[in-house]
Amino acid sequence: MDKILVTGGAGYIGSILVRKLLELNYEVTVIDNLFYKQNTLIDCCSYNKFNFVKLDVNNHKELISHIKKNDVIIPLAAIVGAPAVSLNTFYSEATNFETMKAVSKHISKNQKIIFPTTNSGYGVGEKGKFCTEESELKPVSLYGKQKVELEKIYLKNTSSISLRLATVFGPSPRMRTDLLVNDFVLKAIRDKSVVLFEENFSRNYIHVDDVSSAFIFSLKNFDKMKNEAFNVGLSSANLTKKQLCLEIQKKIKFEIISSQIGKDPDKRDYIVSNEKIEKMGWKPKKTIGNGIDELIKLYSIINYNTFSNL
């Protein structure tokens, strides 16, 4: 059984993925600096094969020493999302790019890397034309540009799989209320309204549980998928912002306010094909509607002001 290192394993995706890996009896080491003071992995302490190292990934010497001890590396540690990157440009450049670039030079040919990238690398797509893994990458934001450049480095120089994730949604122990679906549902509940700008901009979506399953699927099918990129999204959810709000209105009564003022810092506007990974045998299980139902329950429980990503 492979030994797995997950950096940023106490984060939004990691805190779900780590549990599932432990349930499958993998030995899992998490490296995280607990930047958000989260305690999301407490229940993982009951697993004998769980190890935790509190470490900032920008400590390259220590990080590389741990990387060498593992068979599989899942690098989730990052400053994520265009707004957060813009607010922390120096730290995000170090964490998101320089650290990952340095690490790539110390990966052996026998180690497996499952690397998360982003649909935002597609930038602004052609109207009505699906972005595939063969489409030109035209990232607009710094975050998107960092991810695209790292994907090139890893696919060229390591034994790796790149998962180009759609916009993630759904509850997690390390919740993020800044992600679009999570944000809109919160505003619908709290403010009884959502202000929409660029309402006809489209993007693809994926539940955080299905992201976790895509990583595990990639691990189990690594030899078939290695050295390639795969879009990971919900094919029934290539939605405009307005369409997303209409889906939420099926569950919550709120007002949609159209605005000509405001813009997305990522400027993403595209529809995405997930056919490549679906043909490999992976399919998501949770719909947008499932996620909205879960978020409604979640927001009745948590103090959502403590779950910002900024």
VOBA-1610 file (N, C-alpha, C; in pm, whole numbers, padded with zeros to 5 digits, always signed):
BEGIN
Met+00085-00120+00000Met+00000+00000+00000Met+00089+00124+00000Asp+00059+00219-00090Asp+00138+00341-00102Asp+00133+00426+00024Lys+00247+00491+00053Lys+00252+00594+00157Lys+00228+00729+00089Ile+00135+00805+00143Ile+00089+00927+00076Ile+00118+01049+00161Leu+00173+01152+00096Leu+00194+01282+00160Leu+00096+01382+00099Val+00018+01448+00185Val-00077+01550+00141Val-00036+01683+00204Thr+00013+01776+00123Thr+00041+01909+00177Thr-00089+01989+00174Gly-00108+02075+00274Gly-00235+02147+00283Gly-00351+02055+00315Gly-00321+01945+00383Gly-00421+01841+00408Gly-00528+01878+00509Ala-00511+01992+00578Ala-00615+02038+00671Ala-00707+02141+00607Gly-00695+02159+00476Gly-00773+02259+00404Gly-00907+02209+00354Tyr-00968+02286+00267Tyr-01104+02262+00218Tyr-01118+02125+00152Ile-01030+02094+00058Ile-01034+01964-00009Ile-00963+01858+00076Gly-00848+01894+00131Gly-00766+01798+00202Gly-00835+01735+00321Ser-00912+01813+00396Ser-00973+01758+00518Ser-01079+01653+00487Ile-01129+01650+00365Ile-01218+01542+00321Ile-01138+01428+00259Leu-01043+01462+00172Leu-00964+01360+00104Leu-00884+01275+00201Val-00822+01337+00301Val-00738+01263+00397Val-00820+01155+00468Arg-00941+01187+00511Arg-01027+01088+00577Arg-01055+00970+00486Lys-01085+00998+00360Lys-01118+00890+00267Lys-00997+00800+00240Leu-00880+00860+00232Leu-00758+00781+00213Leu-00732+00691+00333Leu-00752+00744+00453Leu-00734+00665+00575Leu-00835+00551+00582Glu-00959+00578+00540Glu-01061+00474+00539Glu-01025+00361+00443Leu-00945+00393+00342Leu-00899+00293+00245Leu-00768+00226+00288Asn-00724+00259+00410Asn-00608+00196+00474Asn-00473+00242+00419Tyr-00469+00358+00353Tyr-00342+00417+00314Tyr-00275+00479+00436Glu-00143+00480+00436Glu-00069+00557+00537Glu-00058+00699+00485Val-00107+00793+00563Val-00118+00932+00517Val-00045+01025+00613Thr+00046+01104+00558Thr+00110+01212+00633Thr+00059+01344+00578Val+00012+01429+00667Val-00035+01562+00630Val+00068+01666+00675Ile+00103+01755+00584Ile+00181+01873+00618Ile+00092+01995+00600Asp+00082+02076+00706Asp-00003+02196+00699Asp+00049+02294+00804Asn+00047+02422+00772Asn+00089+02522+00870Asn-00028+02574+00955Leu-00149+02522+00930Leu-00270+02560+01004Leu-00286+02712+01005Phe-00270+02770+00886Phe-00275+02914+00867Phe-00406+02974+00917Tyr-00514+02897+00901Tyr-00646+02947+00940Tyr-00687+02898+01079Lys-00588+02844+01154Lys-00611+02797+01291Lys-00720+02690+01297Gln-00727+02610+01191Gln-00831+02509+01182Gln-00791+02382+01259Asn-00893+02313+01310Asn-00870+02185+01379Asn-00948+02073+01309Thr-00941+02074+01178Thr-01028+01991+01095Thr-00992+01843+01094Leu-00875+01806+01143Leu-00830+01667+01133Leu-00828+01595+01268Ile-00893+01651+01368Ile-00889+01593+01503Ile-00932+01446+01502Asp-01041+01416+01431Asp-01092+01278+01434Asp-01001+01181+01359Cys-00909+01233+01278Cys-00814+01145+01207Cys-00709+01085+01302Cys-00697+01144+01420Cys-00597+01095+01516Cys-00624+00953+01563Ser-00745+00904+01542Ser-00778+00767+01583Ser-00723+00663+01485Tyr-00674+00709+01369Tyr-00617+00617+01270Tyr-00468+00598+01297Asn-00425+00472+01309Asn-00283+00444+01333Asn-00194+00489+01218Lys-00250+00494+01099Lys-00170+00528+00980Lys-00175+00676+00946Phe-00222+00758+01039Phe-00228+00903+01019Phe-00111+00971+01091Asn-00042+01058+01018Asn+00067+01137+01076Asn+00046+01283+01038Phe+00079+01372+01131Phe+00064+01515+01104Phe+00194+01588+01136Val+00234+01677+01044Val+00352+01761+01063Val+00310+01905+01043Lys+00324+01985+01147Lys+00295+02127+01134Lys+00416+02194+01072Leu+00401+02241+00950Leu+00514+02294+00874Leu+00463+02383+00762Asp+00531+02494+00741Asp+00504+02578+00625Asp+00580+02520+00507Val+00513+02500+00395Val+00577+02436+00280Val+00689+02522+00221Asn+00697+02648+00261Asn+00807+02732+00213Asn+00939+02701+00281Asn+00935+02614+00382Asn+01057+02559+00441Asn+01099+02442+00353His+01168+02472+00245His+01196+02373+00141His+01276+02254+00192Lys+01374+02277+00276Lys+01459+02169+00324Lys+01379+02065+00400Glu+01295+02112+00493Glu+01213+02019+00572Glu+01109+01951+00484Leu+01048+02028+00395Leu+00945+01972+00307Leu+01002+01861+00221Ile+01115+01885+00160Ile+01176+01786+00070Ile+01215+01659+00146Ser+01257+01674+00271Ser+01293+01556+00352Ser+01171+01467+00372His+01053+01525+00388His+00931+01446+00403His+00885+01389+00270Ile+00901+01464+00163Ile+00862+01416+00030Ile+00937+01288-00004Lys+01064+01282+00028Lys+01147+01166-00006Lys+01102+01038+00064Lys+01023+01050+00171Lys+00980+00934+00248Lys+00850+00873+00197Asn+00790+00934+00094Asn+00657+00892+00051Asn+00654+00849-00095Asp+00553+00768-00127Asp+00538+00716-00264Asp+00452+00806-00352Val+00354+00871-00288Val+00258+00954-00361Val+00255+01092-00297Ile+00259+01195-00379Ile+00252+01333-00330Ile+00127+01398-00387Ile+00044+01454-00298Ile-00074+01530-00339Ile-00057+01671-00283Pro-00010+01764-00365Pro+00025+01899-00316Pro-00095+01995-00319Leu-00166+02002-00208Leu-00283+02089-00199Leu-00251+02224-00133Ala-00135+02236-00069Ala-00102+02361+00001Ala-00090+02475-00099Ala-00168+02579-00077Ala-00166+02694-00169Ala-00248+02807-00110Ile-00217+02928-00156Ile-00309+03040-00141Ile-00401+03031-00261Val-00529+03006-00237Val-00618+02968-00347Val-00719+03078-00380Gly-00750+03085-00509Gly-00848+03182-00557Gly-00783+03315-00591Ala-00832+03376-00698Ala-00774+03501-00747Ala-00774+03614-00644Pro-00884+03637-00569Pro-00882+03747-00472Pro-00777+03729-00363Ala-00767+03607-00307Ala-00669+03582-00201Ala-00527+03597-00253Val-00502+03551-00374Val-00369+03564-00434Val-00334+03712-00453Ser-00430+03790-00498Ser-00406+03934-00520Ser-00372+04007-00391Leu-00431+03961-00280Leu-00405+04025-00150Leu-00272+03982-00091Asn-00221+03866-00135Asn-00097+03811-00078Asn-00001+03772-00189Thr+00033+03866-00276Thr+00108+03832-00398Thr+00245+03771-00368Phe+00318+03827-00270Phe+00451+03775-00240Phe+00442+03634-00183Tyr+00356+03617-00083Tyr+00344+03486-00017Tyr+00285+03382-00114Ser+00189+03424-00195Ser+00129+03330-00289Ser+00229+03288-00397Glu+00312+03381-00442Glu+00414+03347-00541Glu+00511+03244-00483Ala+00548+03264-00355Ala+00639+03170-00289Ala+00573+03034-00270Thr+00450+03034-00218Thr+00380+02909-00184Thr+00330+02837-00307Asn+00263+02909-00394Asn+00195+02847-00508Asn+00289+02811-00621Phe+00397+02887-00636Phe+00483+02866-00752Phe+00626+02824-00717Glu+00698+02908-00642Glu+00839+02880-00617Glu+00860+02750-00541Thr+00777+02725-00439Thr+00790+02600-00363Thr+00763+02480-00452Met+00655+02485-00529Met+00621+02373-00615Met+00725+02351-00725Lys+00782+02459-00775Lys+00888+02447-00875Lys+01011+02381-00815Ala+01047+02422-00692Ala+01163+02364-00623Ala+01141+02216-00595Val+01020+02182-00552Val+00988+02043-00519Val+01002+01954-00642Ser+00962+02004-00759Ser+00964+01923-00881Ser+01102+01868-00912Lys+01205+01937-00866Lys+01344+01895-00892Lys+01389+01782-00802His+01309+01751-00699His+01347+01648-00602His+01254+01527-00604Ile+01168+01519-00705Ile+01077+01405-00719Ile+01148+01295-00797Ser+01149+01175-00743Ser+01211+01064-00815Ser+01116+01009-00920Lys+01171+00934-01015Lys+01088+00882-01125Lys+00988+00777-01075Asn+01011+00724-00955Asn+00920+00623-00901Asn+00807+00682-00817Gln+00816+00811-00787Gln+00711+00875-00709Gln+00597+00923-00799Lys+00477+00919-00744Lys+00357+00960-00818Lys+00309+01095-00764Ile+00275+01185-00855Ile+00221+01316-00819Ile+00081+01329-00877Ile-00014+01363-00792Ile-00149+01397-00840Ile-00169+01543-00804Phe-00169+01625-00907Phe-00153+01769-00892Phe-00282+01842-00927Pro-00337+01924-00837Pro-00459+01998-00869Pro-00428+02127-00943Thr-00488+02142-01059Thr-00484+02270-01128Thr-00627+02323-01135Thr-00659+02405-01231Thr-00787+02474-01228Thr-00841+02499-01367Asn-00973+02494-01380Asn-01038+02533-01505Asn-01010+02678-01543Ser-00973+02761-01445Ser-00954+02904-01475Ser-00837+02925-01571Gly-00757+02821-01593Gly-00652+02829-01695Gly-00708+02852-01834Tyr-00835+02819-01856Tyr-00897+02840-01987Tyr-00932+02987-02011Gly-00936+03066-01903Gly-00961+03210-01919Gly-01099+03238-01974Val-01105+03300-02090Val-01232+03330-02158Val-01242+03238-02279Gly-01337+03146-02274Gly-01352+03051-02384Gly-01434+03106-02498Glu-01441+03029-02607Glu-01526+03067-02721Glu-01670+03032-02689Lys-01762+03125-02716Lys-01903+03104-02686Lys-01955+02977-02753Gly-02017+02891-02673Gly-02078+02771-02726Gly-01982+02657-02755Lys-01852+02677-02731Lys-01753+02574-02760Lys-01694+02520-02629Phe-01699+02389-02611Phe-01649+02329-02488Phe-01497+02331-02484Cys-01444+02365-02368Cys-01299+02355-02345Cys-01266+02210-02312Thr-01173+02154-02387Thr-01121+02020-02359Thr-00976+02034-02314Glu-00917+01922-02281Glu-00778+01922-02237Glu-00683+01965-02349Glu-00732+01967-02472Glu-00653+02010-02586Glu-00669+02160-02616Ser-00762+02225-02549Ser-00788+02367-02574Ser-00670+02452-02529Glu-00656+02566-02594Glu-00550+02660-02555Glu-00575+02713-02415Leu-00467+02721-02336Leu-00476+02776-02201Leu-00446+02924-02206Lys-00541+03005-02156Lys-00529+03151-02163Lys-00566+03213-02028Pro-00491+03179-01922Pro-00528+03230-01790Pro-00518+03382-01782Val-00608+03442-01707Val-00611+03587-01692Val-00552+03628-01558Ser-00588+03556-01451Ser-00544+03593-01316Ser-00405+03538-01287Leu-00339+03596-01186Leu-00209+03545-01141Leu-00222+03401-01095Tyr-00328+03371-01022Tyr-00351+03234-00974Tyr-00358+03136-01091Gly-00436+03170-01193Gly-00447+03084-01309Gly-00315+03067-01382Lys-00238+03175-01393Lys-00109+03169-01461Lys-00010+03081-01385Gln-00010+03091-01251Gln+00078+03007-01170Gln+00046+02859-01191Lys-00082+02826-01189Lys-00123+02687-01204Lys-00088+02631-01342Val-00109+02710-01445Val-00080+02665-01581Val+00070+02638-01600Glu+00152+02727-01549Glu+00298+02711-01563Glu+00345+02588-01487Leu+00292+02565-01367Leu+00332+02448-01289Leu+00286+02319-01354Glu+00168+02320-01414Glu+00122+02200-01484Glu+00221+02160-01593Lys+00270+02257-01668Lys+00368+02228-01773Lys+00494+02165-01714Ile+00542+02221-01604Ile+00664+02172-01540Ile+00646+02029-01491Tyr+00534+02003-01424Tyr+00513+01870-01364Tyr+00486+01763-01468Leu+00406+01793-01569Leu+00377+01692-01670Leu+00501+01659-01753Lys+00591+01756-01766Lys+00712+01734-01844Lys+00819+01661-01764Asn+00831+01692-01635Asn+00949+01648-01559Asn+00922+01543-01452Thr+00797+01511-01423Thr+00767+01413-01319Thr+00663+01313-01370Ser+00646+01205-01295Ser+00540+01109-01323Ser+00415+01159-01251Ser+00328+01226-01326Ser+00220+01300-01259Ser+00091+01299-01340Ile-00017+01332-01269Ile-00148+01355-01328Ile-00192+01494-01285Ser-00244+01571-01378Ser-00298+01703-01346Ser-00450+01698-01352Leu-00514+01735-01242Leu-00660+01742-01236Leu-00702+01888-01243Arg-00763+01925-01356Arg-00809+02063-01376Arg-00949+02077-01316Leu-00953+02125-01194Leu-01077+02125-01117Leu-01170+02238-01159Ala-01298+02205-01170Ala-01402+02305-01184Ala-01416+02381-01052Thr-01503+02482-01048Thr-01527+02556-00925Thr-01593+02462-00824Val-01527+02445-00709Val-01570+02346-00611Val-01679+02405-00521Phe-01770+02320-00477Phe-01876+02363-00386Phe-01905+02253-00285Gly-01979+02289-00181Gly-02023+02192-00082Gly-01955+02208+00052Pro-02011+02144+00155Pro-01957+02155+00291Pro-01825+02081+00309Ser-01742+02134+00397Ser-01615+02072+00434Ser-01583+02114+00577Pro-01510+02030+00653Pro-01469+02071+00787Pro-01391+02203+00788Arg-01310+02227+00684Arg-01244+02357+00668Arg-01322+02430+00558Met-01434+02486+00599Met-01528+02544+00504Met-01469+02667+00436Arg-01508+02688+00311Arg-01476+02811+00237Arg-01606+02872+00188Thr-01635+02992+00238Thr-01757+03061+00197Thr-01733+03153+00077Asp-01609+03161+00028Asp-01579+03249-00084Asp-01606+03184-00219Leu-01613+03053-00225Leu-01637+02983-00351Leu-01780+03011-00399Leu-01800+03019-00530Leu-01919+03083-00586Leu-02051+03023-00537Val-02068+02892-00546Val-02193+02831-00502Val-02211+02852-00352Asn-02105+02825-00275Asn-02111+02843-00130Asn-02145+02987-00094Asp-02085+03081-00166Asp-02107+03224-00144Asp-02251+03265-00176Phe-02301+03221-00292Phe-02436+03260-00333Phe-02542+03202-00238Val-02524+03078-00195Val-02621+03018-00102Val-02618+03092+00031Leu-02500+03127+00078Leu-02489+03203+00202Leu-02561+03338+00191Lys-02537+03410+00082Lys-02601+03541+00064Lys-02753+03527+00050Ala-02798+03421-00017Ala-02941+03399-00031Ala-03007+03379+00106Ile-02938+03307+00195Ile-02992+03281+00329Ile-02978+03404+00418Arg-02861+03463+00420Arg-02831+03571+00514Arg-02889+03705+00470Asp-02873+03738+00342Asp-02910+03871+00292Asp-03044+03873+00219Lys-03095+03755+00188Lys-03219+03742+00110Lys-03206+03803-00030Ser-03082+03819-00075Ser-03058+03872-00210Ser-02917+03836-00255Val-02899+03830-00385Val-02766+03812-00445Val-02752+03917-00555Val-02646+03998-00544Val-02616+04096-00648Val-02533+04028-00755Leu-02582+04030-00879Leu-02516+03959-00988Leu-02452+04057-01085Phe-02322+04047-01105Phe-02255+04114-01215Phe-02198+04007-01307Glu-02178+04043-01432Glu-02134+03944-01532Glu-02220+03818-01523Glu-02351+03838-01519Glu-02444+03729-01489Glu-02451+03623-01598Asn-02404+03655-01718Asn-02406+03556-01826Asn-02272+03485-01844Phe-02176+03512-01754Phe-02049+03440-01756Phe-02073+03297-01706Ser-02017+03201-01778Ser-02037+03059-01746Ser-01912+02999-01684Arg-01933+02894-01609Arg-01824+02810-01562Arg-01881+02674-01524Asn-01793+02580-01494Asn-01831+02445-01453Asn-01813+02431-01302Tyr-01885+02336-01242Tyr-01883+02319-01096Tyr-01863+02172-01060Ile-01817+02148-00936Ile-01796+02011-00888Ile-01803+02009-00736His-01871+01909-00681His-01883+01896-00535His-01749+01852-00476Val-01718+01903-00358Val-01589+01874-00295Val-01573+01724-00268Asp-01681+01653-00239Asp-01671+01508-00221Asp-01630+01439-00350Asp-01680+01489-00463Asp-01644+01429-00591Asp-01501+01464-00632Val-01452+01580-00588Val-01310+01612-00609Val-01225+01507-00538Ser-01261+01477-00415Ser-01189+01375-00338Ser-01191+01241-00410Ser-01307+01204-00462Ser-01317+01075-00533Ser-01233+01075-00660Ala-01219+01192-00725Ala-01136+01201-00846Ala-00989+01178-00814Phe-00942+01230-00701Phe-00804+01204-00659Phe-00783+01055-00633Ile-00876+00993-00565Ile-00862+00850-00534Ile-00871+00767-00661Phe-00960+00802-00752Phe-00970+00734-00881Phe-00837+00745-00956Ser-00777+00863-00955Ser-00649+00885-01024Ser-00538+00801-00961Leu-00541+00791-00830Leu-00442+00709-00760Leu-00454+00562-00800Lys-00576+00514-00805Lys-00599+00373-00837Lys-00575+00341-00985Asn-00582+00444-01070Asn-00564+00424-01215Asn-00443+00503-01266Phe-00344+00516-01180Phe-00234+00606-01210Phe-00161+00571-01340Asp-00131+00445-01360Asp-00052+00407-01478Asp-00126+00436-01608Lys-00260+00429-01606Lys-00339+00459-01726Lys-00349+00609-01752Met-00335+00689-01648Met-00364+00832-01658Met-00240+00921-01650Lys-00126+00865-01616Lys-00008+00947-01586Lys+00039+01029-01706Asn+00097+01143-01672Asn+00153+01239-01768Asn+00046+01305-01856Glu-00075+01311-01804Glu-00183+01377-01877Glu-00265+01466-01783Ala-00338+01559-01843Ala-00429+01647-01769Ala-00572+01600-01793Phe-00657+01619-01690Phe-00797+01579-01698Phe-00885+01689-01637Asn-00986+01732-01712Asn-01087+01819-01654Asn-01170+01739-01555Val-01202+01800-01441Val-01280+01732-01337Val-01396+01823-01299Gly-01514+01791-01349Gly-01631+01872-01321Gly-01759+01794-01338Leu-01868+01861-01312Leu-02002+01805-01322Leu-02059+01845-01458Ser-02072+01750-01547Ser-02108+01783-01685Ser-02247+01844-01697Ser-02333+01819-01600Ser-02466+01879-01602Ser-02466+02021-01545Ala-02349+02070-01507Ala-02342+02200-01438Ala-02243+02295-01505Asn-02258+02313-01636Asn-02195+02426-01705Asn-02297+02539-01704Leu-02290+02623-01602Leu-02397+02719-01576Leu-02347+02863-01576Thr-02431+02954-01623Thr-02403+03096-01602Thr-02432+03128-01456Lys-02384+03244-01412Lys-02413+03287-01275Lys-02564+03300-01254Lys-02634+03351-01355Lys-02779+03366-01345Lys-02847+03229-01332Gln-02803+03133-01413Gln-02860+02999-01404Gln-02834+02935-01268Leu-02716+02960-01213Leu-02684+02909-01079Leu-02781+02967-00976Cys-02806+03097-00984Cys-02900+03160-00891Cys-03040+03102-00905Leu-03081+03073-01027Leu-03213+03014-01049Leu-03221+02874-00987Glu-03110+02800-00990Glu-03106+02669-00923Glu-03123+02687-00772Ile-03057+02789-00716Ile-03067+02814-00572Ile-03208+02859-00535Gln-03272+02935-00625Gln-03410+02981-00598Gln-03510+02866-00590Lys-03475+02751-00642Lys-03562+02634-00628Lys-03569+02587-00483Lys-03469+02629-00403Lys-03459+02583-00264Lys-03479+02697-00162Ile-03447+02820-00203Ile-03447+02934-00111Ile-03516+03052-00179Lys-03598+03124-00103Lys-03663+03242-00158Lys-03571+03363-00136Phe-03526+03426-00244Phe-03441+03545-00235Phe-03451+03623-00366Glu-03400+03747-00362Glu-03406+03834-00479Glu-03274+03831-00556Ile-03282+03820-00688Ile-03165+03833-00775Ile-03160+03976-00826Ile-03051+04046-00796Ile-03036+04185-00835Ile-02927+04195-00942Ser-02966+04225-01064Ser-02869+04239-01173Ser-02799+04373-01162Ser-02666+04372-01184Ser-02586+04494-01172Ser-02489+04504-01289Gln-02471+04625-01338Gln-02373+04650-01444Gln-02237+04685-01385Ile-02231+04698-01252Ile-02107+04737-01183Ile-02049+04615-01115Gly-01918+04595-01130Gly-01851+04482-01069Gly-01794+04389-01173Lys-01688+04319-01135Lys-01626+04224-01228Lys-01555+04115-01151Asp-01542+04000-01215Asp-01474+03885-01159Asp-01324+03904-01179Pro-01243+03900-01073Pro-01098+03916-01091Pro-01036+03806-01175Asp-01103+03692-01184Asp-01052+03582-01264Asp-01101+03588-01408Lys-01204+03670-01436Lys-01260+03688-01570Lys-01292+03555-01639Arg-01324+03454-01562Arg-01349+03323-01624Arg-01486+03319-01688Asp-01490+03268-01808Asp-01615+03255-01883Asp-01595+03145-01985Tyr-01643+03025-01954Tyr-01620+02911-02041Tyr-01716+02798-02005Ile-01731+02703-02095Ile-01797+02577-02065Ile-01695+02466-02087Val-01705+02360-02009Val-01597+02261-02004Val-01650+02120-02032Ser-01575+02045-02109Ser-01604+01903-02130Ser-01524+01819-02031Asn-01593+01726-01964Asn-01528+01632-01872Asn-01526+01490-01930Glu-01543+01482-02060Glu-01558+01353-02126Glu-01435+01264-02109Lys-01317+01323-02108Lys-01195+01243-02105Lys-01188+01157-01979Ile-01210+01218-01861Ile-01201+01139-01737Ile-01324+01049-01722Glu-01439+01092-01775Glu-01558+01008-01769Glu-01539+00880-01849Lys-01470+00890-01962Lys-01442+00770-02043Lys-01348+00674-01972Met-01267+00727-01878Met-01180+00642-01798Met-01260+00564-01694Gly-01382+00609-01664Gly-01466+00538-01569Gly-01507+00618-01445Trp-01458+00743-01435Trp-01495+00827-01320Trp-01616+00913-01354Lys-01709+00922-01261Lys-01822+01014-01275Lys-01856+01072-01138Pro-01893+01199-01132Pro-01935+01258-01005Pro-02071+01204-00962Lys-02096+01208-00831Lys-02220+01153-00777Lys-02316+01261-00729Lys-02265+01380-00698Lys-02349+01482-00636Lys-02380+01595-00733Thr-02506+01635-00734Thr-02553+01742-00822Thr-02542+01877-00752Ile-02564+01982-00830Ile-02574+02116-00772Ile-02684+02119-00666Gly-02797+02058-00695Gly-02908+02054-00600Gly-02869+01986-00469Asn-02796+01875-00478Asn-02747+01808-00357Asn-02663+01903-00272Gly-02573+01974-00340Gly-02485+02066-00270Gly-02560+02180-00203Ile-02659+02234-00272Ile-02739+02344-00215Ile-02811+02296-00089Asp-02870+02176-00096Asp-02938+02119+00022Asp-02843+02106+00140Glu-02723+02056+00113Glu-02624+02039+00219Glu-02581+02173+00278Leu-02563+02272+00191Leu-02520+02404+00237Leu-02627+02472+00323Ile-02752+02453+00288Ile-02861+02510+00369Ile-02854+02455+00511Lys-02832+02324+00523Lys-02817+02263+00656Lys-02694+02317+00728Leu-02583+02324+00654Leu-02457+02369+00713Leu-02468+02510+00770Tyr-02529+02601+00693Tyr-02535+02741+00735Tyr-02633+02762+00851Ser-02714+02661+00881Ser-02799+02670+01000Ser-02722+02631+01126Ile-02601+02576+01107Ile-02521+02525+01219Ile-02401+02614+01250Ile-02326+02655+01144Ile-02195+02716+01167Ile-02204+02867+01183Asn-02100+02923+01244Asn-02078+03068+01244Asn-02001+03099+01117Tyr-02073+03134+01011Tyr-02008+03143+00880Tyr-01912+03260+00869Asn-01913+03353+00961Asn-01817+03464+00955Asn-01674+03419+00981Thr-01656+03299+01036Thr-01521+03250+01067Thr-01461+03169+00953Phe-01530+03160+00840Phe-01484+03072+00732Phe-01448+03148+00605Ser-01396+03266+00620Ser-01347+03341+00503Ser-01216+03280+00455Asn-01183+03307+00329Asn-01054+03263+00276Asn-00959+03380+00259Leu-00996+03500+00307Leu-00915+03620+00287Leu-00858+03668+00419
//
